[in-house]
């Protein structure tokens, strides 16, 4: 699903990696309200507006791979807020020093869904696919799928292929097997330590990425991770979707 009411293409989105490198490097050195307020117009014009364009342009391409995909150019939808939640963090800097964009699939809340995530920060970039943190219902469903040999075998096949292509698997959140799964097989035991599940690839040089055909490169990464997206949606998200 998408919102078709906003779809300009000024071409400025093509400069996003270079602009993010410049802006977020400065913000990282001046992460305070006074500096950001002086540069808020720059953030909105040079980063936020192009990011909205990118949401539609990349979203259209990804929807060809996953027709049920949702993308919405509003802040706090596909575009993550720049304001950090500092309530439970020892780091009290008020702003995130990266741009985060998310395209998700499923009827659950955005952060309970599986999707494609793109991040540009000062000196780094990341492309990832999956679920950052399982909801309690999704976690229960995931564990039941993992103990079923058929969906587990397909997931392991997908993970082997991703690792061969250089992707890292993330989401391990537990050190011990969950209660009731202590007798898990060697194949399922490592998978049962996950509290979320995603594949990712990243780079330490955003300026270098900006000089390449980064859009095609990121789209290629998402395409290669599409099988994982399909498994998570089909096995976890759709069976557990209630809203």
C-alpha positions as CSV (number, residue, x, y, z in Angstrom):
1,X,0.0,0.0,0.0
2,X,1.2,3.5,-0.7
3,X,0.0,7.1,-0.4
4,X,-0.1,8.6,-3.9
5,X,-0.7,12.2,-2.9
6,X,3.0,13.2,-2.8
7,X,5.3,12.1,-5.6
8,X,7.5,15.0,-6.9
9,X,10.9,14.2,-8.4
10,X,13.2,17.2,-8.3
11,X,16.2,14.9,-8.6
12,X,17.6,16.2,-5.3
13,X,17.2,12.8,-3.7
14,X,20.2,11.6,-5.8
15,X,22.4,13.8,-3.7
16,X,21.2,12.5,-0.3
17,X,24.3,10.5,0.6
18,X,26.6,13.5,0.0
19,X,24.2,15.9,1.8
20,X,23.8,13.5,4.7
21,X,27.6,13.1,5.0
22,X,28.0,16.9,5.2
23,X,25.0,17.7,7.4
24,X,25.3,14.9,9.9
25,X,29.0,15.3,10.3
26,X,28.3,18.9,11.5
27,X,25.4,17.8,13.7
28,X,27.5,15.1,15.3
29,X,30.0,17.9,16.4
30,X,27.1,20.2,17.5
31,X,24.4,18.0,18.8
32,X,22.5,20.6,20.7
33,X,19.2,22.4,20.3
34,X,20.6,25.8,19.6
35,X,22.7,24.6,16.7
36,X,19.9,22.5,15.2
37,X,17.4,25.3,15.4
38,X,19.8,27.5,13.4
39,X,20.1,24.8,10.8
40,X,16.6,23.4,10.8
41,X,15.6,24.9,7.5
42,X,18.7,23.4,5.9
43,X,17.7,20.0,7.3
44,X,14.2,20.3,6.0
45,X,15.1,21.5,2.6
46,X,18.3,19.5,1.9
47,X,17.4,16.2,3.6
48,X,13.8,15.9,4.5
49,X,12.2,17.0,1.2
50,X,14.6,14.8,-0.9
51,X,14.0,11.9,1.5
52,X,10.3,12.2,0.8
53,X,11.0,11.9,-2.9
54,X,13.2,8.9,-2.3
55,X,10.4,7.2,-0.3
56,X,8.2,7.2,-3.4
57,X,10.9,6.4,-5.9
58,X,12.4,3.5,-4.0
59,X,9.0,2.4,-2.6
60,X,7.7,2.0,-6.2
61,X,10.6,-0.3,-7.0
62,X,10.4,-2.3,-3.8
63,X,6.6,-2.7,-4.3
64,X,7.3,-4.5,-7.5
65,X,9.1,-7.1,-5.4
66,X,6.7,-7.1,-2.5
67,X,3.2,-5.8,-3.7
68,X,1.9,-5.6,-0.1
69,X,4.6,-3.0,0.9
70,X,3.6,0.2,2.7
71,X,5.6,3.4,2.2
72,X,4.5,6.8,3.5
73,X,6.6,9.9,3.1
74,X,5.6,11.5,6.4
75,X,7.9,11.9,9.3
76,X,7.4,9.1,11.9
77,X,6.1,6.9,9.1
78,X,8.7,5.8,6.4
79,X,11.0,8.6,7.6
80,X,12.2,8.2,11.1
81,X,12.1,11.3,13.4
82,X,15.5,13.0,14.0
83,X,14.6,13.6,17.6
84,X,16.0,11.0,20.0
85,X,14.1,9.5,22.9
86,X,16.5,10.2,25.8
87,X,14.2,9.2,28.6
88,X,15.9,5.8,29.2
89,X,19.3,6.5,27.7
90,X,22.6,7.6,29.3
91,X,23.3,9.5,26.0
92,X,21.3,12.7,26.3
93,X,22.2,14.2,23.0
94,X,18.8,15.3,21.5
95,X,19.2,14.4,17.8
96,X,19.9,11.3,15.8
97,X,22.9,11.8,13.5
98,X,21.6,9.7,10.6
99,X,18.7,9.6,8.2
100,X,16.6,6.4,8.6
101,X,13.9,5.3,6.0
102,X,11.7,2.2,6.3
103,X,9.4,0.4,3.9
104,X,7.3,-2.2,5.7
105,X,4.8,-5.0,5.1
106,X,2.1,-6.3,7.3
107,X,-1.1,-5.1,9.1
108,X,0.6,-4.8,12.5
109,X,2.2,-1.6,13.7
110,X,5.2,-0.4,11.7
111,X,7.9,-1.5,14.1
112,X,6.2,-4.8,14.6
113,X,6.3,-5.5,10.9
114,X,9.1,-6.7,8.6
115,X,10.6,-4.3,6.1
116,X,13.4,-2.8,4.2
117,X,15.5,-0.2,6.1
118,X,18.0,2.3,4.7
119,X,20.3,4.5,6.8
120,X,22.7,7.3,5.9
121,X,24.9,8.7,8.6
122,X,28.2,10.6,8.9
123,X,30.7,8.3,7.3
124,X,28.5,5.2,7.1
125,X,25.5,3.6,5.4
126,X,23.4,0.5,6.0
127,X,20.8,-1.5,4.2
128,X,18.8,-4.0,6.2
129,X,15.7,-6.3,5.9
130,X,13.7,-7.8,8.7
131,X,12.1,-7.2,12.1
132,X,14.1,-5.2,14.7
133,X,12.1,-6.6,17.6
134,X,9.4,-9.2,17.8
135,X,6.2,-8.4,19.5
136,X,5.2,-11.0,22.1
137,X,2.7,-12.5,19.6
138,X,5.3,-12.6,16.8
139,X,7.9,-14.0,19.1
140,X,5.7,-16.9,20.0
141,X,4.8,-17.5,16.3
142,X,8.5,-17.3,15.3
143,X,9.5,-19.9,17.9
144,X,6.8,-22.3,16.8
145,X,8.0,-21.9,13.1
146,X,11.6,-22.5,14.1
147,X,10.7,-25.8,15.8
148,X,8.9,-26.9,12.6
149,X,11.5,-28.5,10.3
150,X,9.9,-27.4,7.1
151,X,9.9,-23.6,7.6
152,X,13.2,-23.9,9.6
153,X,14.9,-25.6,6.7
154,X,13.8,-22.9,4.3
155,X,15.0,-20.1,6.6
156,X,18.4,-21.8,7.0
157,X,18.7,-22.1,3.2
158,X,17.9,-18.3,2.9
159,X,20.5,-17.5,5.6
160,X,23.2,-19.6,4.0
161,X,22.7,-17.8,0.7
162,X,22.7,-14.3,2.4
163,X,25.9,-15.1,4.3
164,X,27.6,-16.2,1.1
165,X,26.8,-12.8,-0.4
166,X,28.3,-11.0,2.5
167,X,25.3,-10.1,4.6
168,X,25.3,-10.3,8.4
169,X,22.4,-11.8,10.3
170,X,21.3,-9.8,13.4
171,X,18.7,-10.0,16.1
172,X,20.1,-12.3,18.8
173,X,18.8,-10.9,22.0
174,X,19.0,-13.9,24.4
175,X,21.9,-15.8,25.9
176,X,19.9,-18.8,27.0
177,X,17.2,-20.9,25.3
178,X,13.7,-19.9,26.2
179,X,11.8,-21.9,28.8
180,X,10.2,-24.9,27.2
181,X,12.7,-25.1,24.4
182,X,15.7,-26.5,26.3
183,X,15.6,-29.7,24.3
184,X,15.8,-27.8,21.0
185,X,17.8,-29.4,18.1
186,X,21.2,-28.1,17.1
187,X,19.5,-26.6,14.0
188,X,16.9,-24.7,15.9
189,X,18.8,-23.7,19.1
190,X,20.8,-20.7,17.7
191,X,17.6,-19.4,16.0
192,X,15.7,-19.5,19.3
193,X,18.1,-16.9,20.8
194,X,16.6,-14.2,18.5
195,X,14.4,-11.4,19.8
196,X,14.3,-9.9,16.3
197,X,15.5,-11.0,13.0
198,X,17.2,-9.2,10.1
199,X,19.9,-9.3,7.5
200,X,22.1,-6.2,6.9
201,X,25.1,-4.9,5.0
202,X,26.9,-1.7,5.8
203,X,29.8,0.5,4.7
204,X,32.1,2.9,6.5
205,X,32.4,5.4,3.7
206,X,29.2,7.3,2.9
207,X,31.2,9.9,0.8
208,X,32.5,7.0,-1.4
209,X,29.0,5.6,-1.8
210,X,27.7,9.0,-2.9
211,X,30.1,8.8,-5.9
212,X,28.6,5.5,-7.1
213,X,25.2,4.6,-8.4
214,X,24.1,4.2,-4.8
215,X,20.4,3.9,-5.7
216,X,20.9,0.8,-7.8
217,X,23.3,-0.6,-5.3
218,X,20.8,-0.3,-2.4
219,X,18.0,-1.6,-4.5
220,X,20.2,-4.6,-5.4
221,X,20.9,-5.3,-1.7
222,X,17.2,-5.2,-0.9
223,X,16.4,-7.5,-3.9
224,X,19.0,-10.0,-2.6
225,X,17.3,-9.9,0.8
226,X,13.8,-10.3,-0.5
227,X,13.6,-14.0,0.3
228,X,14.1,-13.2,4.0
229,X,11.4,-10.6,3.8
230,X,9.1,-13.1,2.2
231,X,9.8,-15.7,4.9
232,X,9.3,-13.3,7.8
233,X,6.0,-12.0,6.3
234,X,4.6,-15.3,5.3
235,X,5.6,-17.2,8.5
236,X,5.5,-14.5,11.2
237,X,3.6,-11.4,10.2
238,X,0.6,-12.6,8.3
239,X,-0.3,-15.4,10.7
240,X,-0.1,-13.0,13.7
241,X,-1.6,-9.9,12.1
242,X,-4.8,-8.7,13.9
243,X,-5.0,-5.0,13.0
